[in-house]
Amino acid sequence: MSDTPRIPHTALWHDKLVAGFRRTSEKLGGNIASLLTKERLDRATLDEIEEALIASDLGPATASRVRERLEEERYERDMDAAGVRAVVADEIARILAPVAKPLEIEAFPRPQVILVIGVNGSGKTTTIAKLAHLFQEQDYQVMLVAGDTFRAAAIGQLKTWAERINVPIITGKEGGDAASLVWEGVKRGTEIGTDVLIVDTAGRLQNKAGLMDELAKIRRVLGRLNPAAPHDVLLVLDATTGQNALSQIEVFGKETGVTGLVMTKLDGTARGGVLVAAAERFGLPIHAIGVGETLDDLRPFDPREVAALIAGAD
Ligand SMILES: Nc1nc2c(ncn2[C@@H]2O[C@H](COP(=O)(O)OP(=O)(O)OP(=O)(O)O)[C@@H](O)[C@H]2O)c(=O)[nH]1
């Protein structure tokens, strides 16, 4: 067991982040530059900056804090676009710093059970593969459970990933009982010394009662084997859905409980500011972000680095 996860942060990851956040950063940075045509920040420009920040999905609370900071500082010195972007980056970093937390594997007894939830298409399956890969890099033994038994395609997709990254997987039939698969996963995982058991689940928000029943059953079964399980309930969010991602946190949080977030597809959107809005509004740990489709495209993040990228600051 290790208290400090050994997560390689390579130059390659930095390049992926830069490319991933380009659209967000161009939108926000571009908006700020186009607003700063006057020499000094007057009230009307401050209003416009605040609106631009809200339009970039950063959320009203962050936007108003940035505005307050700009208001304080404008009396002290002239401020150009780079100065404004630096203030924005600083405020974003303050919000992200307390929530940017890698998912640590510390459960005893093992395995640590991670339930992965989220609506269909949010990137759940690929996120599970990427997380498994990340844990493998840290020398943890990983096992997967194909608990989304509602769609045969979901089972097949996860199986393909498991073969690719060479981790064992527990699968059942379409329409089968997810809780019994989880039970088998914990039993088999314990026998072979698995550190992390990652469980896919069905993402049917449209059928809340069914989803609740199924997750409650999974929790019951897990609790009999290990009262601390599931150790993590991870909600996967698609950043391209913007503000909709926030309502998903609300709904899943209320219906199923959520211990942490993963935000994917930050590379496919100019709405990356939603990462900040999620942090600000819910304060839940954000364990990793996804900026592409390959295995190495999902990692924990450095709040300062990401804040600078979102704000388009140097
Ligand atoms: N660009 C980009 N694409 C991603 C990212 N994460 C996942 N995807 C893609 O998004 C699509 C949906 O991902 P899945 O993992 O299948 O999503 P899911 O939530 O399991 O969806 P269902 O299988 O429909 O339940 C796939 O084509 C992924 O390759 C990301 O960070 N960036």
PDBQT file of the ligand as one rigid body, heavy atoms in Angstrom, charges set to zero:
ROOT
HETATM    1  N1  LIG A 401     -12.814  13.369 -27.050  1.00  0.00    +0.000 N 
HETATM    2  C1  LIG A 401     -13.048  12.585 -26.006  1.00  0.00    +0.000 A 
HETATM    3  N2  LIG A 401     -13.844  11.523 -26.132  1.00  0.00    +0.000 NA
HETATM    4  C2  LIG A 401     -14.075  10.745 -25.059  1.00  0.00    +0.000 A 
HETATM    5  C3  LIG A 401     -13.509  11.027 -23.790  1.00  0.00    +0.000 A 
HETATM    6  N3  LIG A 401     -13.947  10.073 -22.915  1.00  0.00    +0.000 NA
HETATM    7  C4  LIG A 401     -14.739   9.245 -23.635  1.00  0.00    +0.000 A 
HETATM    8  N4  LIG A 401     -14.830   9.642 -24.915  1.00  0.00    +0.000 N 
HETATM    9  C5  LIG A 401     -15.601   9.037 -26.019  1.00  0.00    +0.000 C 
HETATM   10  O1  LIG A 401     -16.979   9.178 -25.736  1.00  0.00    +0.000 OA
HETATM   11  C6  LIG A 401     -17.707   8.091 -26.289  1.00  0.00    +0.000 C 
HETATM   12  C7  LIG A 401     -18.611   7.498 -25.221  1.00  0.00    +0.000 C 
HETATM   13  O2  LIG A 401     -17.799   6.905 -24.243  1.00  0.00    +0.000 OA
HETATM   14  P1  LIG A 401     -18.205   5.562 -23.495  1.00  0.00    +0.000 P 
HETATM   15  O3  LIG A 401     -17.087   5.241 -22.581  1.00  0.00    +0.000 OA
HETATM   16  O4  LIG A 401     -18.678   4.544 -24.428  1.00  0.00    +0.000 OA
HETATM   17  O5  LIG A 401     -19.410   6.126 -22.657  1.00  0.00    +0.000 OA
HETATM   18  P2  LIG A 401     -20.437   5.365 -21.736  1.00  0.00    +0.000 P 
HETATM   19  O6  LIG A 401     -20.862   6.356 -20.721  1.00  0.00    +0.000 OA
HETATM   20  O7  LIG A 401     -19.902   4.082 -21.280  1.00  0.00    +0.000 OA
HETATM   21  O8  LIG A 401     -21.572   5.209 -22.756  1.00  0.00    +0.000 OA
HETATM   22  P3  LIG A 401     -22.474   3.954 -23.025  1.00  0.00    +0.000 P 
HETATM   23  O9  LIG A 401     -21.526   2.867 -23.411  1.00  0.00    +0.000 OA
HETATM   24  O10 LIG A 401     -23.343   4.438 -24.135  1.00  0.00    +0.000 OA
HETATM   25  O11 LIG A 401     -23.168   3.743 -21.731  1.00  0.00    +0.000 OA
HETATM   26  C8  LIG A 401     -16.671   7.139 -26.836  1.00  0.00    +0.000 C 
HETATM   27  O12 LIG A 401     -16.560   7.325 -28.234  1.00  0.00    +0.000 OA
HETATM   28  C9  LIG A 401     -15.381   7.559 -26.159  1.00  0.00    +0.000 C 
HETATM   29  O13 LIG A 401     -14.228   7.280 -26.917  1.00  0.00    +0.000 OA
HETATM   30  C10 LIG A 401     -12.663  12.182 -23.663  1.00  0.00    +0.000 A 
HETATM   31  O14 LIG A 401     -12.142  12.537 -22.598  1.00  0.00    +0.000 OA
HETATM   32  N5  LIG A 401     -12.467  12.919 -24.802  1.00  0.00    +0.000 N 
ENDROOT
TORSDOF 0
